[in-house]
Amino acid sequence: MKLQILKEIDNSYVREIATSYLELNVLIDEGNQIAIENKDLFVAAIKLYERGCHFFIRAGLICVIQNENRFQTHHKERSENFGKV
């Protein structure tokens, strides 16, 4: 799937997530049962983007950024909030 708007996305993670999300929805529209069962796969990433955040992966950690300011947390806070969106 090649859309011009996807080429304009600078962040490679965002571009791949957007492409994969569109591909998943095409499969859902086609009635693919595996895609239908996994329709919520991108909910967490979409919620981050809706809240003005983006993320990247560094050294095996997902780093979330909002308004160009990195969230700085202690390891304890990070583990307590792991997976929360």
PyMOL commands that set and color helices and strands:
alter all, ss='L'
color gray80, all
select helices_A, chain A and resi 4-7+12-29+33-37+43-50+75-80
alter helices_A, ss='H'
color red, helices_A
select strands_A, chain A and resi 53-58+61-66+69-70
alter strands_A, ss='S'
color yellow, strands_A
deselect
rebuild
show_as cartoon
